[in-house]
């Protein structure tokens, strides 16, 4: 019998928060390129958690990757 998944109406789906090294791995670009693209509005902006910690929603990073695969805006 398959397991049932119970959700609360209006529940927000879980989205992992990625730190910069994970973003670099997922997107295939390095730190300097990540921040340059953020400044140009061509990459998702990070979410500041604390003064020294910024993270990216995994869904936003993966959506950017899919756009690149489909021939979206060139990041160079």
N, C-alpha and C positions, 0 to 999 in steps of 0.2 A: 504494500500500500504506500503510495507516495506521501511524503511529509507535507503537511500543510504549513503555509507561511501566513502568519497573521500580521496584518498591518493596521495601523490606526488611520482612520480617514484623515486625509490632509497631511499625513506623515511625509517628511522630507526624505527623499532617497539618500542613502549614505554616499558620500563622495570623499575619497581619501585626499588628504592634503600632502603634497609632495614638497620636500625640501629641494634646494638647488641641485645637489648631486643627482637626485632622482629625476629632476626636470631635464638635466643635461643628458642623462641616459635615455629617457623616453623620447626626447625631441631630436637627439643626435647632434646637438650644438653645444658649444661651450659657454661659460659664464658671461664673457664679454659680449658674445652674440645675443644671448638671452636678453641682457639689459639694454643693448643697442636696439633690438627689435621692440622691446617694451617702450622705450623712449619714442620710437617712430610709430607706435600704435599698431605694430604688426604682429605682436605676440601678447598673450594674455598678461595683464598686470598682476603682480603678486598681491596677496592679502597679508597685511602686516599683523602679526600676532603679538609681538612685543617690539620694543625698540630695536632689538638685534635679530629678530626672527621673522622672516617672510616666507610664505608658502604659496603654492599654486594648487588650485583644485585640479585633481587628476583629469576630470572630464574636460576641462578647458584646454589642458595641454594635449590630450588625445584628440580633441576636435581640431586643434591647430595642425597636428601631425596629419590627420586625415585630409585636411584642406591642401596641405603640401603634396600629398600623394595624388590627389585629384587634379593637380596642376594649378593650385591656387597661387597667390602672390609669392613671387620669388623672394627669399629672405636675404639675398645678397645685396 
